[in-house]
Amino acid sequence: MKWSELRRIAEKSGWSLFRRGKKHDIYFHPEKDYFIQLGRHGKEEVKDGIYNKLRKQIGF
């Protein structure tokens, strides 16, 4: 999965952009008590370990 696809899924799941970091964007969800970081790498593939962690945090 590419970073742009993962960002789209997060936004559809209710995550909103909180702020832009130097290399990552920080997202928050009104019902969660933590933030997630999504890289701004566009068409680059997400590595398996990071993908699994973010998939659990996003909730899909």
mmCIF file of the N, C-alpha and C atoms, coordinates in Angstrom:
data_MODEL
# 
_entry.id   MODEL 
# 
loop_
_atom_site.group_PDB 
_atom_site.id 
_atom_site.type_symbol 
_atom_site.label_atom_id 
_atom_site.label_alt_id 
_atom_site.label_comp_id 
_atom_site.label_asym_id 
_atom_site.label_entity_id 
_atom_site.label_seq_id 
_atom_site.pdbx_PDB_ins_code 
_atom_site.Cartn_x 
_atom_site.Cartn_y 
_atom_site.Cartn_z 
_atom_site.occupancy 
_atom_site.B_iso_or_equiv 
_atom_site.pdbx_formal_charge 
_atom_site.auth_seq_id 
_atom_site.auth_comp_id 
_atom_site.auth_asym_id 
_atom_site.auth_atom_id 
_atom_site.pdbx_PDB_model_num 
ATOM 1   N N  . MET A 1 1  ? 0.846   -1.174 0.000  1.00 0.00 ? 1  MET A N  1 
ATOM 2   C CA . MET A 1 1  ? 0.000   0.000  0.000  1.00 0.00 ? 1  MET A CA 1 
ATOM 3   C C  . MET A 1 1  ? 0.890   1.236  0.000  1.00 0.00 ? 1  MET A C  1 
ATOM 4   N N  . LYS A 1 2  ? 0.457   2.244  -0.690 1.00 0.00 ? 2  LYS A N  1 
ATOM 5   C CA . LYS A 1 2  ? 1.220   3.484  -0.781 1.00 0.00 ? 2  LYS A CA 1 
ATOM 6   C C  . LYS A 1 2  ? 0.785   4.449  0.320  1.00 0.00 ? 2  LYS A C  1 
ATOM 7   N N  . TRP A 1 3  ? 1.662   5.403  0.633  1.00 0.00 ? 3  TRP A N  1 
ATOM 8   C CA . TRP A 1 3  ? 1.362   6.384  1.680  1.00 0.00 ? 3  TRP A CA 1 
ATOM 9   C C  . TRP A 1 3  ? 0.109   7.191  1.345  1.00 0.00 ? 3  TRP A C  1 
ATOM 10  N N  . SER A 1 4  ? -0.068  7.550  0.082  1.00 0.00 ? 4  SER A N  1 
ATOM 11  C CA . SER A 1 4  ? -1.236  8.347  -0.305 1.00 0.00 ? 4  SER A CA 1 
ATOM 12  C C  . SER A 1 4  ? -2.535  7.567  -0.085 1.00 0.00 ? 4  SER A C  1 
ATOM 13  N N  . GLU A 1 5  ? -2.527  6.268  -0.337 1.00 0.00 ? 5  GLU A N  1 
ATOM 14  C CA . GLU A 1 5  ? -3.703  5.430  -0.101 1.00 0.00 ? 5  GLU A CA 1 
ATOM 15  C C  . GLU A 1 5  ? -4.003  5.330  1.391  1.00 0.00 ? 5  GLU A C  1 
ATOM 16  N N  . LEU A 1 6  ? -2.955  5.170  2.196  1.00 0.00 ? 6  LEU A N  1 
ATOM 17  C CA . LEU A 1 6  ? -3.123  5.065  3.640  1.00 0.00 ? 6  LEU A CA 1 
ATOM 18  C C  . LEU A 1 6  ? -3.686  6.368  4.213  1.00 0.00 ? 6  LEU A C  1 
ATOM 19  N N  . ARG A 1 7  ? -3.227  7.502  3.696  1.00 0.00 ? 7  ARG A N  1 
ATOM 20  C CA . ARG A 1 7  ? -3.737  8.810  4.128  1.00 0.00 ? 7  ARG A CA 1 
ATOM 21  C C  . ARG A 1 7  ? -5.232  8.931  3.809  1.00 0.00 ? 7  ARG A C  1 
ATOM 22  N N  . ARG A 1 8  ? -5.624  8.502  2.614  1.00 0.00 ? 8  ARG A N  1 
ATOM 23  C CA . ARG A 1 8  ? -7.027  8.565  2.203  1.00 0.00 ? 8  ARG A CA 1 
ATOM 24  C C  . ARG A 1 8  ? -7.906  7.714  3.119  1.00 0.00 ? 8  ARG A C  1 
ATOM 25  N N  . ILE A 1 9  ? -7.444  6.523  3.456  1.00 0.00 ? 9  ILE A N  1 
ATOM 26  C CA . ILE A 1 9  ? -8.197  5.635  4.352  1.00 0.00 ? 9  ILE A CA 1 
ATOM 27  C C  . ILE A 1 9  ? -8.331  6.260  5.735  1.00 0.00 ? 9  ILE A C  1 
ATOM 28  N N  . ALA A 1 10 ? -7.251  6.855  6.237  1.00 0.00 ? 10 ALA A N  1 
ATOM 29  C CA . ALA A 1 10 ? -7.296  7.485  7.565  1.00 0.00 ? 10 ALA A CA 1 
ATOM 30  C C  . ALA A 1 10 ? -8.302  8.627  7.584  1.00 0.00 ? 10 ALA A C  1 
ATOM 31  N N  . GLU A 1 11 ? -8.312  9.438  6.551  1.00 0.00 ? 11 GLU A N  1 
ATOM 32  C CA . GLU A 1 11 ? -9.238  10.571 6.505  1.00 0.00 ? 11 GLU A CA 1 
ATOM 33  C C  . GLU A 1 11 ? -10.683 10.106 6.397  1.00 0.00 ? 11 GLU A C  1 
ATOM 34  N N  . LYS A 1 12 ? -10.945 9.013  5.685  1.00 0.00 ? 12 LYS A N  1 
ATOM 35  C CA . LYS A 1 12 ? -12.294 8.462  5.606  1.00 0.00 ? 12 LYS A CA 1 
ATOM 36  C C  . LYS A 1 12 ? -12.731 7.862  6.939  1.00 0.00 ? 12 LYS A C  1 
ATOM 37  N N  . SER A 1 13 ? -11.760 7.432  7.755  1.00 0.00 ? 13 SER A N  1 
ATOM 38  C CA . SER A 1 13 ? -12.055 6.831  9.055  1.00 0.00 ? 13 SER A CA 1 
ATOM 39  C C  . SER A 1 13 ? -12.235 7.874  10.150 1.00 0.00 ? 13 SER A C  1 
ATOM 40  N N  . GLY A 1 14 ? -12.139 9.148  9.814  1.00 0.00 ? 14 GLY A N  1 
ATOM 41  C CA . GLY A 1 14 ? -12.393 10.196 10.793 1.00 0.00 ? 14 GLY A CA 1 
ATOM 42  C C  . GLY A 1 14 ? -11.160 10.915 11.311 1.00 0.00 ? 14 GLY A C  1 
ATOM 43  N N  . TRP A 1 15 ? -9.978  10.568 10.841 1.00 0.00 ? 15 TRP A N  1 
ATOM 44  C CA . TRP A 1 15 ? -8.745  11.222 11.272 1.00 0.00 ? 15 TRP A CA 1 
ATOM 45  C C  . TRP A 1 15 ? -8.605  12.551 10.541 1.00 0.00 ? 15 TRP A C  1 
ATOM 46  N N  . SER A 1 16 ? -8.194  13.596 11.266 1.00 0.00 ? 16 SER A N  1 
ATOM 47  C CA . SER A 1 16 ? -8.028  14.930 10.690 1.00 0.00 ? 16 SER A CA 1 
ATOM 48  C C  . SER A 1 16 ? -6.606  15.410 10.896 1.00 0.00 ? 16 SER A C  1 
ATOM 49  N N  . LEU A 1 17 ? -6.143  16.216 9.959  1.00 0.00 ? 17 LEU A N  1 
ATOM 50  C CA . LEU A 1 17 ? -4.797  16.772 10.044 1.00 0.00 ? 17 LEU A CA 1 
ATOM 51  C C  . LEU A 1 17 ? -4.715  17.726 11.234 1.00 0.00 ? 17 LEU A C  1 
ATOM 52  N N  . PHE A 1 18 ? -3.763  17.474 12.121 1.00 0.00 ? 18 PHE A N  1 
ATOM 53  C CA . PHE A 1 18 ? -3.552  18.313 13.290 1.00 0.00 ? 18 PHE A CA 1 
ATOM 54  C C  . PHE A 1 18 ? -2.485  19.366 12.995 1.00 0.00 ? 18 PHE A C  1 
ATOM 55  N N  . ARG A 1 19 ? -1.350  18.900 12.479 1.00 0.00 ? 19 ARG A N  1 
ATOM 56  C CA . ARG A 1 19 ? -0.282  19.817 12.075 1.00 0.00 ? 19 ARG A CA 1 
ATOM 57  C C  . ARG A 1 19 ? 0.673   19.094 11.142 1.00 0.00 ? 19 ARG A C  1 
ATOM 58  N N  . ARG A 1 20 ? 1.465   19.872 10.445 1.00 0.00 ? 20 ARG A N  1 
ATOM 59  C CA . ARG A 1 20 ? 2.473   19.324 9.551  1.00 0.00 ? 20 ARG A CA 1 
ATOM 60  C C  . ARG A 1 20 ? 3.825   19.401 10.244 1.00 0.00 ? 20 ARG A C  1 
ATOM 61  N N  . GLY A 1 21 ? 4.505   18.268 10.302 1.00 0.00 ? 21 GLY A N  1 
ATOM 62  C CA . GLY A 1 21 ? 5.855   18.230 10.831 1.00 0.00 ? 21 GLY A CA 1 
ATOM 63  C C  . GLY A 1 21 ? 6.845   18.427 9.700  1.00 0.00 ? 21 GLY A C  1 
ATOM 64  N N  . LYS A 1 22 ? 8.102   18.178 9.973  1.00 0.00 ? 22 LYS A N  1 
ATOM 65  C CA . LYS A 1 22 ? 9.124   18.349 8.946  1.00 0.00 ? 22 LYS A CA 1 
ATOM 66  C C  . LYS A 1 22 ? 9.002   17.291 7.856  1.00 0.00 ? 22 LYS A C  1 
ATOM 67  N N  . LYS A 1 23 ? 8.850   16.022 8.246  1.00 0.00 ? 23 LYS A N  1 
ATOM 68  C CA . LYS A 1 23 ? 8.757   14.936 7.272  1.00 0.00 ? 23 LYS A CA 1 
ATOM 69  C C  . LYS A 1 23 ? 7.453   14.148 7.384  1.00 0.00 ? 23 LYS A C  1 
ATOM 70  N N  . HIS A 1 24 ? 6.661   14.390 8.428  1.00 0.00 ? 24 HIS A N  1 
ATOM 71  C CA . HIS A 1 24 ? 5.437   13.644 8.651  1.00 0.00 ? 24 HIS A CA 1 
ATOM 72  C C  . HIS A 1 24 ? 4.297   14.600 8.972  1.00 0.00 ? 24 HIS A C  1 
ATOM 73  N N  . ASP A 1 25 ? 3.087   14.151 8.717  1.00 0.00 ? 25 ASP A N  1 
ATOM 74  C CA . ASP A 1 25 ? 1.893   14.883 9.122  1.00 0.00 ? 25 ASP A CA 1 
ATOM 75  C C  . ASP A 1 25 ? 1.310   14.184 10.337 1.00 0.00 ? 25 ASP A C  1 
ATOM 76  N N  . ILE A 1 26 ? 0.860   14.969 11.302 1.00 0.00 ? 26 ILE A N  1 
ATOM 77  C CA . ILE A 1 26 ? 0.307   14.422 12.533 1.00 0.00 ? 26 ILE A CA 1 
ATOM 78  C C  . ILE A 1 26 ? -1.214  14.531 12.449 1.00 0.00 ? 26 ILE A C  1 
ATOM 79  N N  . TYR A 1 27 ? -1.902  13.416 12.659 1.00 0.00 ? 27 TYR A N  1 
ATOM 80  C CA . TYR A 1 27 ? -3.359  13.349 12.576 1.00 0.00 ? 27 TYR A CA 1 
ATOM 81  C C  . TYR A 1 27 ? -3.937  13.029 13.948 1.00 0.00 ? 27 TYR A C  1 
ATOM 82  N N  . PHE A 1 28 ? -5.162  13.533 14.197 1.00 0.00 ? 28 PHE A N  1 
ATOM 83  C CA . PHE A 1 28 ? -5.861  13.209 15.432 1.00 0.00 ? 28 PHE A CA 1 
ATOM 84  C C  . PHE A 1 28 ? -7.270  12.743 15.105 1.00 0.00 ? 28 PHE A C  1 
ATOM 85  N N  . HIS A 1 29 ? -7.839  12.023 16.044 1.00 0.00 ? 29 HIS A N  1 
ATOM 86  C CA . HIS A 1 29 ? -9.221  11.549 15.932 1.00 0.00 ? 29 HIS A CA 1 
ATOM 87  C C  . HIS A 1 29 ? -9.940  12.008 17.189 1.00 0.00 ? 29 HIS A C  1 
ATOM 88  N N  . PRO A 1 30 ? -11.123 12.599 17.063 1.00 0.00 ? 30 PRO A N  1 
ATOM 89  C CA . PRO A 1 30 ? -11.814 13.122 18.250 1.00 0.00 ? 30 PRO A CA 1 
ATOM 90  C C  . PRO A 1 30 ? -12.169 12.063 19.300 1.00 0.00 ? 30 PRO A C  1 
ATOM 91  N N  . GLU A 1 31 ? -12.280 10.808 18.904 1.00 0.00 ? 31 GLU A N  1 
ATOM 92  C CA . GLU A 1 31 ? -12.654 9.747  19.843 1.00 0.00 ? 31 GLU A CA 1 
ATOM 93  C C  . GLU A 1 31 ? -11.463 8.972  20.397 1.00 0.00 ? 31 GLU A C  1 
ATOM 94  N N  . LYS A 1 32 ? -10.256 9.245  19.913 1.00 0.00 ? 32 LYS A N  1 
ATOM 95  C CA . LYS A 1 32 ? -9.052  8.536  20.365 1.00 0.00 ? 32 LYS A CA 1 
ATOM 96  C C  . LYS A 1 32 ? -8.218  9.464  21.236 1.00 0.00 ? 32 LYS A C  1 
ATOM 97  N N  . ASP A 1 33 ? -7.381  8.887  22.071 1.00 0.00 ? 33 ASP A N  1 
ATOM 98  C CA . ASP A 1 33 ? -6.538  9.693  22.958 1.00 0.00 ? 33 ASP A CA 1 
ATOM 99  C C  . ASP A 1 33 ? -5.070  9.685  22.529 1.00 0.00 ? 33 ASP A C  1 
ATOM 100 N N  . TYR A 1 34 ? -4.815  9.454  21.246 1.00 0.00 ? 34 TYR A N  1 
ATOM 101 C CA . TYR A 1 34 ? -3.452  9.451  20.723 1.00 0.00 ? 34 TYR A CA 1 
ATOM 102 C C  . TYR A 1 34 ? -3.443  10.038 19.310 1.00 0.00 ? 34 TYR A C  1 
ATOM 103 N N  . PHE A 1 35 ? -2.268  10.381 18.848 1.00 0.00 ? 35 PHE A N  1 
ATOM 104 C CA . PHE A 1 35 ? -2.063  10.912 17.508 1.00 0.00 ? 35 PHE A CA 1 
ATOM 105 C C  . PHE A 1 35 ? -1.383  9.847  16.664 1.00 0.00 ? 35 PHE A C  1 
ATOM 106 N N  . ILE A 1 36 ? -1.502  9.965  15.345 1.00 0.00 ? 36 ILE A N  1 
ATOM 107 C CA . ILE A 1 36 ? -0.751  9.098  14.447 1.00 0.00 ? 36 ILE A CA 1 
ATOM 108 C C  . ILE A 1 36 ? 0.082   9.978  13.518 1.00 0.00 ? 36 ILE A C  1 
ATOM 109 N N  . GLN A 1 37 ? 1.194   9.432  13.050 1.00 0.00 ? 37 GLN A N  1 
ATOM 110 C CA . GLN A 1 37 ? 2.071   10.138 12.124 1.00 0.00 ? 37 GLN A CA 1 
ATOM 111 C C  . GLN A 1 37 ? 2.043   9.424  10.784 1.00 0.00 ? 37 GLN A C  1 
ATOM 112 N N  . LEU A 1 38 ? 1.746   10.181 9.738  1.00 0.00 ? 38 LEU A N  1 
ATOM 113 C CA . LEU A 1 38 ? 1.770   9.634  8.393  1.00 0.00 ? 38 LEU A CA 1 
ATOM 114 C C  . LEU A 1 38 ? 2.832   10.370 7.597  1.00 0.00 ? 38 LEU A C  1 
ATOM 115 N N  . GLY A 1 39 ? 3.706   9.614  6.975  1.00 0.00 ? 39 GLY A N  1 
ATOM 116 C CA . GLY A 1 39 ? 4.786   10.201 6.192  1.00 0.00 ? 39 GLY A CA 1 
ATOM 117 C C  . GLY A 1 39 ? 4.273   10.853 4.924  1.00 0.00 ? 39 GLY A C  1 
ATOM 118 N N  . ARG A 1 40 ? 4.965   11.861 4.488  1.00 0.00 ? 40 ARG A N  1 
ATOM 119 C CA . ARG A 1 40 ? 4.634   12.527 3.220  1.00 0.00 ? 40 ARG A CA 1 
ATOM 120 C C  . ARG A 1 40 ? 5.549   11.965 2.140  1.00 0.00 ? 40 ARG A C  1 
ATOM 121 N N  . HIS A 1 41 ? 5.331   10.698 1.792  1.00 0.00 ? 41 HIS A N  1 
ATOM 122 C CA . HIS A 1 41 ? 6.173   10.032 0.820  1.00 0.00 ? 41 HIS A CA 1 
ATOM 123 C C  . HIS A 1 41 ? 5.412   9.695  -0.454 1.00 0.00 ? 41 HIS A C  1 
ATOM 124 N N  . GLY A 1 42 ? 4.149   10.074 -0.535 1.00 0.00 ? 42 GLY A N  1 
ATOM 125 C CA . GLY A 1 42 ? 3.360   9.933  -1.753 1.00 0.00 ? 42 GLY A CA 1 
ATOM 126 C C  . GLY A 1 42 ? 3.260   8.536  -2.306 1.00 0.00 ? 42 GLY A C  1 
ATOM 127 N N  . LYS A 1 43 ? 3.977   8.271  -3.395 1.00 0.00 ? 43 LYS A N  1 
ATOM 128 C CA . LYS A 1 43 ? 3.862   6.997  -4.109 1.00 0.00 ? 43 LYS A CA 1 
ATOM 129 C C  . LYS A 1 43 ? 4.765   5.903  -3.549 1.00 0.00 ? 43 LYS A C  1 
ATOM 130 N N  . GLU A 1 44 ? 5.528   6.209  -2.536 1.00 0.00 ? 44 GLU A N  1 
ATOM 131 C CA . GLU A 1 44 ? 6.416   5.206  -1.939 1.00 0.00 ? 44 GLU A CA 1 
ATOM 132 C C  . GLU A 1 44 ? 5.590   4.195  -1.147 1.00 0.00 ? 44 GLU A C  1 
ATOM 133 N N  . GLU A 1 45 ? 5.993   2.945  -1.201 1.00 0.00 ? 45 GLU A N  1 
ATOM 134 C CA . GLU A 1 45 ? 5.288   1.884  -0.478 1.00 0.00 ? 45 GLU A CA 1 
ATOM 135 C C  . GLU A 1 45 ? 5.558   1.985  1.022  1.00 0.00 ? 45 GLU A C  1 
ATOM 136 N N  . VAL A 1 46 ? 4.531   1.701  1.816  1.00 0.00 ? 46 VAL A N  1 
ATOM 137 C CA . VAL A 1 46 ? 4.664   1.664  3.275  1.00 0.00 ? 46 VAL A CA 1 
ATOM 138 C C  . VAL A 1 46 ? 5.262   0.311  3.638  1.00 0.00 ? 46 VAL A C  1 
ATOM 139 N N  . LYS A 1 47 ? 6.270   0.302  4.485  1.00 0.00 ? 47 LYS A N  1 
ATOM 140 C CA . LYS A 1 47 ? 6.893   -0.952 4.910  1.00 0.00 ? 47 LYS A CA 1 
ATOM 141 C C  . LYS A 1 47 ? 5.911   -1.736 5.782  1.00 0.00 ? 47 LYS A C  1 
ATOM 142 N N  . ASP A 1 48 ? 6.074   -3.053 5.794  1.00 0.00 ? 48 ASP A N  1 
ATOM 143 C CA . ASP A 1 48 ? 5.113   -3.941 6.448  1.00 0.00 ? 48 ASP A CA 1 
ATOM 144 C C  . ASP A 1 48 ? 4.907   -3.645 7.920  1.00 0.00 ? 48 ASP A C  1 
ATOM 145 N N  . GLY A 1 49 ? 5.960   -3.450 8.677  1.00 0.00 ? 49 GLY A N  1 
ATOM 146 C CA . GLY A 1 49 ? 5.833   -3.197 10.117 1.00 0.00 ? 49 GLY A CA 1 
ATOM 147 C C  . GLY A 1 49 ? 5.087   -1.912 10.421 1.00 0.00 ? 49 GLY A C  1 
ATOM 148 N N  . ILE A 1 50 ? 5.415   -0.869 9.699  1.00 0.00 ? 50 ILE A N  1 
ATOM 149 C CA . ILE A 1 50 ? 4.741   0.418  9.895  1.00 0.00 ? 50 ILE A CA 1 
ATOM 150 C C  . ILE A 1 50 ? 3.286   0.312  9.459  1.00 0.00 ? 50 ILE A C  1 
ATOM 151 N N  . TYR A 1 51 ? 3.060   -0.386 8.355  1.00 0.00 ? 51 TYR A N  1 
ATOM 152 C CA . TYR A 1 51 ? 1.690   -0.570 7.861  1.00 0.00 ? 51 TYR A CA 1 
ATOM 153 C C  . TYR A 1 51 ? 0.823   -1.269 8.900  1.00 0.00 ? 51 TYR A C  1 
ATOM 154 N N  . ASN A 1 52 ? 1.318   -2.352 9.490  1.00 0.00 ? 52 ASN A N  1 
ATOM 155 C CA . ASN A 1 52 ? 0.538   -3.095 10.485 1.00 0.00 ? 52 ASN A CA 1 
ATOM 156 C C  . ASN A 1 52 ? 0.247   -2.252 11.716 1.00 0.00 ? 52 ASN A C  1 
ATOM 157 N N  . LYS A 1 53 ? 1.225   -1.481 12.162 1.00 0.00 ? 53 LYS A N  1 
ATOM 158 C CA . LYS A 1 53 ? 1.017   -0.620 13.328 1.00 0.00 ? 53 LYS A CA 1 
ATOM 159 C C  . LYS A 1 53 ? -0.042  0.444  13.040 1.00 0.00 ? 53 LYS A C  1 
ATOM 160 N N  . LEU A 1 54 ? 0.077   1.121  11.902 1.00 0.00 ? 54 LEU A N  1 
ATOM 161 C CA . LEU A 1 54 ? -0.875  2.176  11.556 1.00 0.00 ? 54 LEU A CA 1 
ATOM 162 C C  . LEU A 1 54 ? -2.271  1.604  11.274 1.00 0.00 ? 54 LEU A C  1 
ATOM 163 N N  . ARG A 1 55 ? -2.328  0.408  10.695 1.00 0.00 ? 55 ARG A N  1 
ATOM 164 C CA . ARG A 1 55 ? -3.622  -0.221 10.428 1.00 0.00 ? 55 ARG A CA 1 
ATOM 165 C C  . ARG A 1 55 ? -4.398  -0.455 11.722 1.00 0.00 ? 55 ARG A C  1 
ATOM 166 N N  . LYS A 1 56 ? -3.694  -0.902 12.751 1.00 0.00 ? 56 LYS A N  1 
ATOM 167 C CA . LYS A 1 56 ? -4.341  -1.119 14.046 1.00 0.00 ? 56 LYS A CA 1 
ATOM 168 C C  . LYS A 1 56 ? -4.760  0.202  14.667 1.00 0.00 ? 56 LYS A C  1 
ATOM 169 N N  . GLN A 1 57 ? -3.909  1.219  14.579 1.00 0.00 ? 57 GLN A N  1 
ATOM 170 C CA . GLN A 1 57 ? -4.227  2.517  15.173 1.00 0.00 ? 57 GLN A CA 1 
ATOM 171 C C  . GLN A 1 57 ? -5.380  3.209  14.454 1.00 0.00 ? 57 GLN A C  1 
ATOM 172 N N  . ILE A 1 58 ? -5.399  3.132  13.127 1.00 0.00 ? 58 ILE A N  1 
ATOM 173 C CA . ILE A 1 58 ? -6.459  3.770  12.355 1.00 0.00 ? 58 ILE A CA 1 
ATOM 174 C C  . ILE A 1 58 ? -7.769  3.008  12.533 1.00 0.00 ? 58 ILE A C  1 
ATOM 175 N N  . GLY A 1 59 ? -7.685  1.702  12.583 1.00 0.00 ? 59 GLY A N  1 
ATOM 176 C CA . GLY A 1 59 ? -8.864  0.884  12.834 1.00 0.00 ? 59 GLY A CA 1 
ATOM 177 C C  . GLY A 1 59 ? -9.541  0.382  11.584 1.00 0.00 ? 59 GLY A C  1 
ATOM 178 N N  . PHE A 1 60 ? -8.794  -0.145 10.640 1.00 0.00 ? 60 PHE A N  1 
ATOM 179 C CA . PHE A 1 60 ? -9.407  -0.753 9.454  1.00 0.00 ? 60 PHE A CA 1 
ATOM 180 C C  . PHE A 1 60 ? -8.877  -2.143 9.240  1.00 0.00 ? 60 PHE A C  1 
# 
